[in-house]
């Protein structure tokens, strides 16, 4: 919300003992670019002892076509 991003889709799944969540969100109305948002998520990840991976949709799509 602080970055003015709009969540487009959410999926959640248990993978073994791990809870996973995939969010697709639109940053076109954000005053922050992808790198700034990635850095903020990295800081949150480090302070919360969780893993957050943030990547551009193009990379995600290409990874799942292989």
Backbone as XML, in Angstrom:
<?xml version="1.0"?>
<chain id="A" units="angstrom">
  <residue number="1" name="UNK">
    <atom name="N" x="0.829" y="-1.194" z="0.000"/>
    <atom name="CA" x="0.000" y="0.000" z="0.000"/>
    <atom name="C" x="0.876" y="1.262" z="0.000"/>
  </residue>
  <residue number="2" name="UNK">
    <atom name="N" x="1.983" y="1.237" z="0.744"/>
    <atom name="CA" x="2.854" y="2.412" z="0.793"/>
    <atom name="C" x="3.446" y="2.743" z="-0.572"/>
  </residue>
  <residue number="3" name="UNK">
    <atom name="N" x="3.601" y="1.720" z="-1.415"/>
    <atom name="CA" x="4.174" y="1.927" z="-2.747"/>
    <atom name="C" x="3.106" y="2.183" z="-3.800"/>
  </residue>
  <residue number="4" name="UNK">
    <atom name="N" x="1.829" y="2.222" z="-3.379"/>
    <atom name="CA" x="0.703" y="2.439" z="-4.286"/>
    <atom name="C" x="0.654" y="1.380" z="-5.385"/>
  </residue>
  <residue number="5" name="UNK">
    <atom name="N" x="0.803" y="0.119" z="-5.006"/>
    <atom name="CA" x="0.711" y="-1.003" z="-5.933"/>
    <atom name="C" x="-0.679" y="-1.624" z="-5.835"/>
  </residue>
  <residue number="6" name="UNK">
    <atom name="N" x="-1.130" y="-2.213" z="-6.928"/>
    <atom name="CA" x="-2.452" y="-2.816" z="-6.978"/>
    <atom name="C" x="-2.311" y="-4.331" z="-7.151"/>
  </residue>
  <residue number="7" name="UNK">
    <atom name="N" x="-2.783" y="-5.108" z="-6.187"/>
    <atom name="CA" x="-2.717" y="-6.565" z="-6.274"/>
    <atom name="C" x="-3.738" y="-7.030" z="-7.303"/>
  </residue>
  <residue number="8" name="UNK">
    <atom name="N" x="-3.262" y="-7.776" z="-8.304"/>
    <atom name="CA" x="-4.099" y="-8.282" z="-9.380"/>
    <atom name="C" x="-4.558" y="-9.716" z="-9.124"/>
  </residue>
  <residue number="9" name="UNK">
    <atom name="N" x="-3.690" y="-10.524" z="-8.505"/>
    <atom name="CA" x="-4.002" y="-11.936" z="-8.295"/>
    <atom name="C" x="-3.159" y="-12.469" z="-7.143"/>
  </residue>
  <residue number="10" name="UNK">
    <atom name="N" x="-3.710" y="-13.437" z="-6.410"/>
    <atom name="CA" x="-2.997" y="-14.085" z="-5.309"/>
    <atom name="C" x="-3.257" y="-15.584" z="-5.398"/>
  </residue>
  <residue number="11" name="UNK">
    <atom name="N" x="-2.199" y="-16.372" z="-5.244"/>
    <atom name="CA" x="-2.379" y="-17.818" z="-5.080"/>
    <atom name="C" x="-1.549" y="-18.250" z="-3.884"/>
  </residue>
  <residue number="12" name="UNK">
    <atom name="N" x="-2.064" y="-19.235" z="-3.165"/>
    <atom name="CA" x="-1.407" y="-19.729" z="-1.956"/>
    <atom name="C" x="-1.353" y="-21.247" z="-2.014"/>
  </residue>
  <residue number="13" name="UNK">
    <atom name="N" x="-0.286" y="-21.813" z="-1.450"/>
    <atom name="CA" x="-0.133" y="-23.259" z="-1.499"/>
    <atom name="C" x="0.821" y="-23.711" z="-0.407"/>
  </residue>
  <residue number="14" name="UNK">
    <atom name="N" x="0.586" y="-24.891" z="0.111"/>
    <atom name="CA" x="1.546" y="-25.533" z="0.999"/>
    <atom name="C" x="2.418" y="-26.446" z="0.159"/>
  </residue>
  <residue number="15" name="UNK">
    <atom name="N" x="3.719" y="-26.237" z="0.230"/>
    <atom name="CA" x="4.698" y="-27.092" z="-0.446"/>
    <atom name="C" x="5.478" y="-27.803" z="0.637"/>
  </residue>
  <residue number="16" name="UNK">
    <atom name="N" x="5.060" y="-29.017" z="0.962"/>
    <atom name="CA" x="5.661" y="-29.706" z="2.089"/>
    <atom name="C" x="5.348" y="-28.933" z="3.355"/>
  </residue>
  <residue number="17" name="UNK">
    <atom name="N" x="6.383" y="-28.534" z="4.048"/>
    <atom name="CA" x="6.192" y="-27.778" z="5.290"/>
    <atom name="C" x="6.206" y="-26.268" z="5.067"/>
  </residue>
  <residue number="18" name="UNK">
    <atom name="N" x="6.280" y="-25.847" z="3.809"/>
    <atom name="CA" x="6.397" y="-24.424" z="3.503"/>
    <atom name="C" x="5.090" y="-23.849" z="2.973"/>
  </residue>
  <residue number="19" name="UNK">
    <atom name="N" x="4.706" y="-22.716" z="3.524"/>
    <atom name="CA" x="3.576" y="-21.946" z="3.016"/>
    <atom name="C" x="4.117" y="-21.003" z="1.947"/>
  </residue>
  <residue number="20" name="UNK">
    <atom name="N" x="3.518" y="-21.019" z="0.773"/>
    <atom name="CA" x="3.959" y="-20.131" z="-0.307"/>
    <atom name="C" x="2.801" y="-19.263" z="-0.768"/>
  </residue>
  <residue number="21" name="UNK">
    <atom name="N" x="3.141" y="-18.076" z="-1.209"/>
    <atom name="CA" x="2.139" y="-17.165" z="-1.750"/>
    <atom name="C" x="2.749" y="-16.483" z="-2.966"/>
  </residue>
  <residue number="22" name="UNK">
    <atom name="N" x="1.987" y="-16.455" z="-4.041"/>
    <atom name="CA" x="2.402" y="-15.747" z="-5.245"/>
    <atom name="C" x="1.418" y="-14.605" z="-5.452"/>
  </residue>
  <residue number="23" name="UNK">
    <atom name="N" x="1.957" y="-13.414" z="-5.573"/>
    <atom name="CA" x="1.127" y="-12.237" z="-5.832"/>
    <atom name="C" x="1.533" y="-11.623" z="-7.153"/>
  </residue>
  <residue number="24" name="UNK">
    <atom name="N" x="0.546" y="-11.281" z="-7.933"/>
    <atom name="CA" x="0.769" y="-10.528" z="-9.156"/>
    <atom name="C" x="0.237" y="-9.127" z="-8.891"/>
  </residue>
  <residue number="25" name="UNK">
    <atom name="N" x="1.123" y="-8.139" z="-8.991"/>
    <atom name="CA" x="0.660" y="-6.789" z="-8.718"/>
    <atom name="C" x="1.172" y="-5.798" z="-9.739"/>
  </residue>
  <residue number="26" name="UNK">
    <atom name="N" x="0.412" y="-4.736" z="-9.903"/>
    <atom name="CA" x="0.669" y="-3.695" z="-10.879"/>
    <atom name="C" x="1.352" y="-2.530" z="-10.172"/>
  </residue>
  <residue number="27" name="UNK">
    <atom name="N" x="2.519" y="-2.126" z="-10.683"/>
    <atom name="CA" x="3.239" y="-1.000" z="-10.079"/>
    <atom name="C" x="3.196" y="0.244" z="-10.967"/>
  </residue>
  <residue number="28" name="UNK">
    <atom name="N" x="2.355" y="0.221" z="-12.005"/>
    <atom name="CA" x="2.342" y="1.349" z="-12.949"/>
    <atom name="C" x="1.908" y="2.672" z="-12.307"/>
  </residue>
  <residue number="29" name="UNK">
    <atom name="N" x="1.153" y="2.627" z="-11.219"/>
    <atom name="CA" x="0.746" y="3.860" z="-10.531"/>
    <atom name="C" x="1.648" y="4.214" z="-9.358"/>
  </residue>
  <residue number="30" name="UNK">
    <atom name="N" x="2.700" y="3.428" z="-9.164"/>
    <atom name="CA" x="3.594" y="3.656" z="-8.037"/>
    <atom name="C" x="4.610" y="4.751" z="-8.356"/>
  </residue>
  <residue number="31" name="UNK">
    <atom name="N" x="4.973" y="5.492" z="-7.340"/>
    <atom name="CA" x="6.048" y="6.481" z="-7.510"/>
    <atom name="C" x="7.415" y="5.809" z="-7.389"/>
  </residue>
  <residue number="32" name="UNK">
    <atom name="N" x="7.402" y="4.522" z="-7.031"/>
    <atom name="CA" x="8.644" y="3.763" z="-6.862"/>
    <atom name="C" x="8.826" y="2.825" z="-8.040"/>
  </residue>
  <residue number="33" name="UNK">
    <atom name="N" x="10.096" y="2.596" z="-8.412"/>
    <atom name="CA" x="10.352" y="1.638" z="-9.480"/>
    <atom name="C" x="10.567" y="0.243" z="-8.882"/>
  </residue>
  <residue number="34" name="UNK">
    <atom name="N" x="10.709" y="-0.746" z="-9.744"/>
    <atom name="CA" x="10.830" y="-2.132" z="-9.295"/>
    <atom name="C" x="12.011" y="-2.315" z="-8.347"/>
  </residue>
  <residue number="35" name="UNK">
    <atom name="N" x="13.144" y="-1.698" z="-8.632"/>
    <atom name="CA" x="14.318" y="-1.840" z="-7.761"/>
    <atom name="C" x="14.062" y="-1.299" z="-6.362"/>
  </residue>
  <residue number="36" name="UNK">
    <atom name="N" x="13.397" y="-0.169" z="-6.266"/>
    <atom name="CA" x="13.078" y="0.407" z="-4.950"/>
    <atom name="C" x="12.159" y="-0.536" z="-4.158"/>
  </residue>
  <residue number="37" name="UNK">
    <atom name="N" x="11.157" y="-1.074" z="-4.833"/>
    <atom name="CA" x="10.232" y="-1.990" z="-4.166"/>
    <atom name="C" x="10.959" y="-3.269" z="-3.760"/>
  </residue>
  <residue number="38" name="UNK">
    <atom name="N" x="11.836" y="-3.779" z="-4.632"/>
    <atom name="CA" x="12.631" y="-4.964" z="-4.291"/>
    <atom name="C" x="13.475" y="-4.713" z="-3.047"/>
  </residue>
  <residue number="39" name="UNK">
    <atom name="N" x="14.100" y="-3.551" z="-2.962"/>
    <atom name="CA" x="14.933" y="-3.226" z="-1.796"/>
    <atom name="C" x="14.105" y="-3.154" z="-0.514"/>
  </residue>
  <residue number="40" name="UNK">
    <atom name="N" x="12.913" y="-2.590" z="-0.609"/>
    <atom name="CA" x="12.043" y="-2.526" z="0.566"/>
    <atom name="C" x="11.589" y="-3.924" z="0.999"/>
  </residue>
  <residue number="41" name="UNK">
    <atom name="N" x="11.282" y="-4.779" z="0.032"/>
    <atom name="CA" x="10.869" y="-6.150" z="0.352"/>
    <atom name="C" x="12.032" y="-6.950" z="0.931"/>
  </residue>
  <residue number="42" name="UNK">
    <atom name="N" x="13.254" y="-6.673" z="0.459"/>
    <atom name="CA" x="14.444" y="-7.345" z="1.012"/>
    <atom name="C" x="14.620" y="-6.968" z="2.471"/>
  </residue>
  <residue number="43" name="UNK">
    <atom name="N" x="14.458" y="-5.690" z="2.796"/>
    <atom name="CA" x="14.582" y="-5.244" z="4.189"/>
    <atom name="C" x="13.506" y="-5.892" z="5.060"/>
  </residue>
  <residue number="44" name="UNK">
    <atom name="N" x="12.282" y="-5.954" z="4.553"/>
    <atom name="CA" x="11.200" y="-6.615" z="5.290"/>
    <atom name="C" x="11.490" y="-8.099" z="5.478"/>
  </residue>
  <residue number="45" name="UNK">
    <atom name="N" x="11.970" y="-8.729" z="4.428"/>
    <atom name="CA" x="12.315" y="-10.150" z="4.476"/>
    <atom name="C" x="13.382" y="-10.414" z="5.537"/>
  </residue>
  <residue number="46" name="UNK">
    <atom name="N" x="14.425" y="-9.616" z="5.536"/>
    <atom name="CA" x="15.530" y="-9.794" z="6.490"/>
    <atom name="C" x="15.067" y="-9.584" z="7.933"/>
  </residue>
  <residue number="47" name="UNK">
    <atom name="N" x="14.219" y="-8.591" z="8.147"/>
    <atom name="CA" x="13.793" y="-8.289" z="9.511"/>
    <atom name="C" x="12.702" y="-9.242" z="10.010"/>
  </residue>
  <residue number="48" name="UNK">
    <atom name="N" x="12.025" y="-9.933" z="9.101"/>
    <atom name="CA" x="10.912" y="-10.811" z="9.485"/>
    <atom name="C" x="11.261" y="-12.296" z="9.447"/>
  </residue>
  <residue number="49" name="UNK">
    <atom name="N" x="12.487" y="-12.613" z="9.015"/>
    <atom name="CA" x="12.924" y="-14.004" z="8.911"/>
    <atom name="C" x="12.020" y="-14.812" z="7.968"/>
  </residue>
  <residue number="50" name="UNK">
    <atom name="N" x="11.658" y="-14.182" z="6.844"/>
    <atom name="CA" x="10.907" y="-14.860" z="5.793"/>
    <atom name="C" x="11.620" y="-14.633" z="4.468"/>
  </residue>
  <residue number="51" name="UNK">
    <atom name="N" x="11.257" y="-15.376" z="3.456"/>
    <atom name="CA" x="11.847" y="-15.209" z="2.127"/>
    <atom name="C" x="10.850" y="-14.504" z="1.230"/>
  </residue>
  <residue number="52" name="UNK">
    <atom name="N" x="11.283" y="-13.438" z="0.584"/>
    <atom name="CA" x="10.469" y="-12.725" z="-0.382"/>
    <atom name="C" x="11.285" y="-12.610" z="-1.662"/>
  </residue>
  <residue number="53" name="UNK">
    <atom name="N" x="10.718" y="-13.102" z="-2.750"/>
    <atom name="CA" x="11.348" y="-12.982" z="-4.060"/>
    <atom name="C" x="10.444" y="-12.123" z="-4.924"/>
  </residue>
  <residue number="54" name="UNK">
    <atom name="N" x="10.971" y="-11.045" z="-5.421"/>
    <atom name="CA" x="10.207" y="-10.104" z="-6.232"/>
    <atom name="C" x="10.891" y="-10.008" z="-7.584"/>
  </residue>
  <residue number="55" name="UNK">
    <atom name="N" x="10.136" y="-10.310" z="-8.637"/>
    <atom name="CA" x="10.723" y="-10.247" z="-9.972"/>
    <atom name="C" x="9.704" y="-9.729" z="-10.974"/>
  </residue>
  <residue number="56" name="UNK">
    <atom name="N" x="10.202" y="-9.274" z="-12.095"/>
    <atom name="CA" x="9.341" y="-8.764" z="-13.152"/>
    <atom name="C" x="8.543" y="-9.920" z="-13.746"/>
  </residue>
  <residue number="57" name="UNK">
    <atom name="N" x="7.325" y="-9.646" z="-14.164"/>
    <atom name="CA" x="6.440" y="-10.674" z="-14.724"/>
    <atom name="C" x="7.064" y="-11.373" z="-15.926"/>
  </residue>
  <residue number="58" name="UNK">
    <atom name="N" x="7.816" y="-10.659" z="-16.746"/>
    <atom name="CA" x="8.443" y="-11.278" z="-17.919"/>
    <atom name="C" x="9.381" y="-12.417" z="-17.507"/>
  </residue>
  <residue number="59" name="UNK">
    <atom name="N" x="10.144" y="-12.216" z="-16.459"/>
    <atom name="CA" x="11.057" y="-13.258" z="-15.977"/>
    <atom name="C" x="10.259" y="-14.437" z="-15.447"/>
  </residue>
  <residue number="60" name="UNK">
    <atom name="N" x="9.221" y="-14.162" z="-14.666"/>
    <atom name="CA" x="8.368" y="-15.219" z="-14.127"/>
    <atom name="C" x="7.773" y="-16.053" z="-15.261"/>
  </residue>
  <residue number="61" name="UNK">
    <atom name="N" x="7.238" y="-15.404" z="-16.280"/>
    <atom name="CA" x="6.618" y="-16.116" z="-17.398"/>
    <atom name="C" x="7.633" y="-16.973" z="-18.152"/>
  </residue>
  <residue number="62" name="UNK">
    <atom name="N" x="8.816" y="-16.437" z="-18.400"/>
    <atom name="CA" x="9.837" y="-17.201" z="-19.108"/>
    <atom name="C" x="10.302" y="-18.413" z="-18.302"/>
  </residue>
  <residue number="63" name="UNK">
    <atom name="N" x="10.419" y="-18.273" z="-16.993"/>
    <atom name="CA" x="10.834" y="-19.391" z="-16.139"/>
    <atom name="C" x="9.805" y="-20.520" z="-16.189"/>
  </residue>
  <residue number="64" name="UNK">
    <atom name="N" x="8.538" y="-20.180" z="-16.282"/>
    <atom name="CA" x="7.494" y="-21.202" z="-16.249"/>
    <atom name="C" x="7.159" y="-21.760" z="-17.625"/>
  </residue>
  <residue number="65" name="UNK">
    <atom name="N" x="7.834" y="-21.297" z="-18.654"/>
    <atom name="CA" x="7.666" y="-21.865" z="-19.987"/>
    <atom name="C" x="8.731" y="-22.897" z="-20.290"/>
  </residue>
  <residue number="66" name="UNK">
    <atom name="N" x="9.766" y="-22.939" z="-19.494"/>
    <atom name="CA" x="10.870" y="-23.889" z="-19.724"/>
    <atom name="C" x="10.463" y="-25.257" z="-19.252"/>
  </residue>
</chain>
